Amino acid sequence: MINRKQVCIVGAGVSGLAAAKAFAARGHEVTIVERSGDLGGVWAPSRSYPDVQTQSPKDLYRYTDKAMPDSYPEWPKGPQVHAYLTEYAADHDLLRAIRFNTTVLQMDRRPDSRPGWRLDLKGADGSTSHADFDFVAVCTGQFNEPQTLSLAGEESFTAQGGCILHSSQYSDAALAKGRKVAVLGGSKSATDIAVNAVNSGAAEVTLVYREPVWRIPYFIGGLVNFKRILYVRAQEEMFRSWGIGAMSRLAHAIAKPFIWANWRGLESLLKVQLKLGKCDMVPEGRIEDGVNCSIPIATPDFFPMVADGRIKAIRGSFERYDGNAIVMTGGQRVRADVAVLAIGYKLGVPFLPQAYRNKLVDPDGQYRLYRLIANPDLPELGFVGFNSSFCTVLCADLAASWLVRYADGQLARQPTEKEMRDNIEMMLHFKRVERPAAGVYGGLCVAPYHFKHFDELLADIGVSGRRSNPLVEKFTPPDAAAYGRFLALAPDYRATA
Ligand SMILES: Cc1cc2nc3c(=O)[nH]c(=O)nc-3n(C[C@H](O)[C@H](O)[C@H](O)COP(=O)(O)OP(=O)(O)OC[C@H]3O[C@@H](n4cnc5c(N)ncnc54)[C@H](O)[C@@H]3O)c2cc1C
């Protein structure tokens, strides 16, 4: 018999909703604690910049049990994703479980020495309280604590009317109209904001970035949706993955020249299609060495705007503010009214006590998470959505289905603590030594190994994640609805009081 647990879900974004649905569906009592006044996390309107849209095609960015509406475009806009998430929460009766404007300040083991955690909470009015839970799912994402950058001259820049904001604060295109905008960063957010500033009538737009990176257009060669080339098992298998045997290593060695030619072909195509030479933005590294969650989709119009000078691109970084200008590390001086810092977010779980954070994260920043979900030294605790990717909704959905079974001891392959530790060490070796690109974002990125990750989760749950037709299996992108059907075949159970 499985006892019903009081479960706290921290965060009401994509991952928190997936976790809440999975635990509630198994009969657990769920409370979702959300520090903002809305659900959706990065897709909440107050946190989205204008024109934001998914990088992922809509059928890759969805839950297993709910497609995005047919009326949505292939790459939905931010408000559409938010509406989809709101509807998902309503479908599963999760809205009543959300405590909005409530922040988890701190958590620690329960004082009554029962298994579980005590959470210290702060309400909107500043009042504090605490609550005890049998299990906690941390679903706080990787985009919550903006990175900061303090530079000399900042005060006089703002005193003269200059405005400095993080990319997450660029929520109104009117900020750019008629003004000189300088964006720092090379991520998708940086290029999206630069393009939005041009389209919003900025007087001048400058993008300052460290080095050119490969960017993938929505349509490769102008014709083929990138998901049909980069998101298929056949492509994923070109990357040597972890835990493979001698035969697979041999097959990789034999196929090496063909794999090499495949990537050089893609690079040549991208150089021509995106006019990288004309923009002086040809990356130095090989594309296959950088495939992970940090490889961005090319913002439509970004390269044409760089090529014709509507966006002035400068390599380097901001060094200091000087009056109403920004001085770059290369010495260039750029007049600016608005400085947008698209410099990313701090990774972490600040409300976990330091002693537990030390068990969770190694000194080099690598996370110690089995299947990117659980740690044997952090009992009654799991992480959903930490297995980030380009199909994060599906990743969170599968991680949530895995986590509830893990919490209930109902995985078909319920791991022992030793198995978890050995696997964590093996994965850390893979990320540190065999494929350093897999170590970005604390090692919390499953790209380009989506299928392998999903296969492992489903095998743990006790079902196969493969379709019967081998050709369809090799050349079809992850199919969320099919994963829903696989999950439905897993042994059923319900927690009772
Ligand atoms: C602009 C943008 C575009 C993106 N596009 C894609 C895409 O196309 N494809 C893709 O796969 N991924 C994309 N991502 C990544 C995106 O982060 C994930 O897809 C997904 O939305 C993450 O959801 P989450 O629930 O894990 O985290 P979040 O959306 O960050 O939600 C976390 C929630 O936790 C809450 N929270 C944090 N700390 C606390 C606390 N102490 N107490 C209470 N609540 C707390 C936050 O308020 C937030 O609501 C994009 C990200 C951004 C920023």
The ligand as an SDF file (V2000), in Angstrom:
LIG
                    3D

 53 58  0  0  0  0  0  0  0  0999 V2000
   12.6970   33.6060  -23.3770 C   0  0  0  0  0  0  0  0  0  0  0  0
   12.7920   32.1410  -23.1760 C   0  0  0  0  0  0  0  0  0  0  0  0
   12.4350   31.2680  -24.2220 C   0  0  0  0  0  0  0  0  0  0  0  0
   12.5300   29.8930  -24.0350 C   0  0  0  0  0  0  0  0  0  0  0  0
   12.1760   29.0660  -25.0710 N   0  0  0  0  0  0  0  0  0  0  0  0
   12.2840   27.7200  -24.9030 C   0  0  0  0  0  0  0  0  0  0  0  0
   11.9420   26.8160  -25.9650 C   0  0  0  0  0  0  0  0  0  0  0  0
   11.5430   27.2040  -27.0420 O   0  0  0  0  0  0  0  0  0  0  0  0
   12.0890   25.5030  -25.7430 N   0  0  0  0  0  0  0  0  0  0  0  0
   12.5270   25.0020  -24.5530 C   0  0  0  0  0  0  0  0  0  0  0  0
   12.6120   23.7830  -24.4010 O   0  0  0  0  0  0  0  0  0  0  0  0
   12.8440   25.8380  -23.5400 N   0  0  0  0  0  0  0  0  0  0  0  0
   12.7390   27.1660  -23.6920 C   0  0  0  0  0  0  0  0  0  0  0  0
   13.0820   28.0050  -22.6670 N   0  0  0  0  0  0  0  0  0  0  0  0
   13.5420   27.4410  -21.3970 C   0  0  0  0  0  0  0  0  0  0  0  0
   12.4200   27.5020  -20.3600 C   0  0  0  0  0  0  0  0  0  0  0  0
   13.0070   27.9670  -19.2040 O   0  0  0  0  0  0  0  0  0  0  0  0
   11.7930   26.1570  -20.1450 C   0  0  0  0  0  0  0  0  0  0  0  0
   11.2820   25.6810  -21.3770 O   0  0  0  0  0  0  0  0  0  0  0  0
   10.6440   26.1310  -19.1520 C   0  0  0  0  0  0  0  0  0  0  0  0
    9.7090   27.1600  -19.3650 O   0  0  0  0  0  0  0  0  0  0  0  0
   11.1580   26.1600  -17.7430 C   0  0  0  0  0  0  0  0  0  0  0  0
   10.0780   25.9710  -16.8970 O   0  0  0  0  0  0  0  0  0  0  0  0
   10.2840   25.7390  -15.3540 P   0  0  0  0  0  0  0  0  0  0  0  0
    8.9420   25.5510  -14.7850 O   0  0  0  0  0  0  0  0  0  0  0  0
   11.2800   24.6560  -15.1580 O   0  0  0  0  0  0  0  0  0  0  0  0
   10.9820   27.0570  -14.8280 O   0  0  0  0  0  0  0  0  0  0  0  0
   10.3860   28.5460  -14.7750 P   0  0  0  0  0  0  0  0  0  0  0  0
    9.5740   28.8170  -15.9620 O   0  0  0  0  0  0  0  0  0  0  0  0
   11.5460   29.4380  -14.5210 O   0  0  0  0  0  0  0  0  0  0  0  0
    9.4280   28.5160  -13.5150 O   0  0  0  0  0  0  0  0  0  0  0  0
    9.9480   28.4580  -12.2120 C   0  0  0  0  0  0  0  0  0  0  0  0
    8.9460   29.0700  -11.2620 C   0  0  0  0  0  0  0  0  0  0  0  0
    9.4520   28.9300   -9.9400 O   0  0  0  0  0  0  0  0  0  0  0  0
    9.1320   30.1060   -9.2110 C   0  0  0  0  0  0  0  0  0  0  0  0
   10.0780   30.2240   -8.0940 N   0  0  0  0  0  0  0  0  0  0  0  0
   11.4200   30.3680   -8.1500 C   0  0  0  0  0  0  0  0  0  0  0  0
   11.9450   30.4320   -6.9210 N   0  0  0  0  0  0  0  0  0  0  0  0
   10.9080   30.3260   -6.0560 C   0  0  0  0  0  0  0  0  0  0  0  0
   10.8110   30.3330   -4.6400 C   0  0  0  0  0  0  0  0  0  0  0  0
   11.8870   30.4560   -3.8480 N   0  0  0  0  0  0  0  0  0  0  0  0
    9.5780   30.2140   -4.0650 N   0  0  0  0  0  0  0  0  0  0  0  0
    8.4690   30.0560   -4.8420 C   0  0  0  0  0  0  0  0  0  0  0  0
    8.5110   30.0570   -6.1910 N   0  0  0  0  0  0  0  0  0  0  0  0
    9.7110   30.1830   -6.7920 C   0  0  0  0  0  0  0  0  0  0  0  0
    9.2910   31.2180  -10.2280 C   0  0  0  0  0  0  0  0  0  0  0  0
    8.5790   32.3800   -9.8540 O   0  0  0  0  0  0  0  0  0  0  0  0
    8.7400   30.5600  -11.4970 C   0  0  0  0  0  0  0  0  0  0  0  0
    7.3620   30.8220  -11.6630 O   0  0  0  0  0  0  0  0  0  0  0  0
   12.9950   29.3810  -22.8140 C   0  0  0  0  0  0  0  0  0  0  0  0
   13.3710   30.2490  -21.7850 C   0  0  0  0  0  0  0  0  0  0  0  0
   13.2620   31.6060  -21.9570 C   0  0  0  0  0  0  0  0  0  0  0  0
   13.6970   32.5170  -20.8300 C   0  0  0  0  0  0  0  0  0  0  0  0
  1  2  1  0
  2  3  1  0
  2 52  2  0
  3  4  2  0
  4  5  1  0
  4 50  1  0
  5  6  2  0
  6  7  1  0
  6 13  1  0
  7  8  2  0
  7  9  1  0
  9 10  1  0
 10 11  2  0
 10 12  1  0
 12 13  2  0
 13 14  1  0
 14 15  1  0
 14 50  1  0
 15 16  1  0
 16 17  1  0
 16 18  1  0
 18 19  1  0
 18 20  1  0
 20 21  1  0
 20 22  1  0
 22 23  1  0
 23 24  1  0
 24 25  2  0
 24 26  1  0
 24 27  1  0
 27 28  1  0
 28 29  2  0
 28 30  1  0
 28 31  1  0
 31 32  1  0
 32 33  1  0
 33 34  1  0
 33 48  1  0
 34 35  1  0
 35 36  1  0
 35 46  1  0
 36 37  1  0
 36 45  1  0
 37 38  2  0
 38 39  1  0
 39 40  1  0
 39 45  2  0
 40 41  1  0
 40 42  2  0
 42 43  1  0
 43 44  2  0
 44 45  1  0
 46 47  1  0
 46 48  1  0
 48 49  1  0
 50 51  2  0
 51 52  1  0
 52 53  1  0
M  END
$$$$
